[in-house]
Amino acid sequence: MAVGGAQPAVLDGVTVIEYSHAPAGAKCGRLLAELGALLVLLEPPEGHPLRGVVDDGATAAHYFETLMAGKQSVVVEPGGT
């Protein structure tokens, strides 16, 4: 989204639905968000699998927040109606 008269981001106006369970998918989504896409992360009711992952001594919360920055999260129950 353009701010203060700046050029719009490359993916401004694009919506991406992310449904990944691995760090590579989360990183890809993060990059798309940084390029201006609206990212919607689909999470199971128990939370995204990366919420409890620790990477290189960092806390799990910091790792998860870094990969999920710029995303909106929606809880989806597979098979639910």
N, C-alpha and C positions, 0 to 999 in steps of 0.2 A: 504494500500500500504506500503510495507516495505521501511524503510528509513535507510540509513547508515548501511546496513548489518543486520538490525533487522529482527526478524521472521515476516512473513507476517501476517496480521490481520486475524482473524477467517473467516470473510466473504469477504476477498479480492477476487476480480474478480466477485462478485455477484452484479447484478443490480436489484434494487427494484423500482417499480413504486408505488408512494403513491398517493392515491386519497381519502383523509379523510377530514372530516369537523369538527371533535371534537378534543379537547386537547389530549385525550387518543391515538388517531391514530397518531397525530403529535409526541407525546412522544415516541411511539413505533418506528416510522420511525427514530427519532433522535438516539435511542439506536442502531438500525441496522447500521446507518451511523457511529456511534462510534466504532462498531465492524468491520468496514472496507468496508461495502457495498456502492456501488454507488447509492445514493438516488435521484430519479427524482420525484419532486413534481408537480402534475398537478393542475393548478389553473384556475378558471373561469376568464373571461375577467375583471370582477369587483374586482378581487383579492380574496385571501383566506379569509374565514369568520373570522379566528383568527387574522387578521391584526388589527382589532379594539377592541379586547378584553383586558380588564385590569384585572390583577390578584393580589390580596392582596396589592393594592397600587402601584404596579410597573407600569411603563408606558407601554402603548400598544406596542410600538415599541420594548422595551426590552423583553417583554413576547414573542412576535412573533419571534424575532431574536434568543432567547434562544431555542425555540422549533424547529426552522427551520435551525439551524446551521448544516453545513456539507451537505446541500442538494442543488441540482440544481433545478431551477424552470422553468416550461414551461407553457405558457398560452394556454388553450384548450377551444374552444367554443363548448359546447355540441350541437350536431345536425348540426354543421357546416360541410362544405365540403372542 
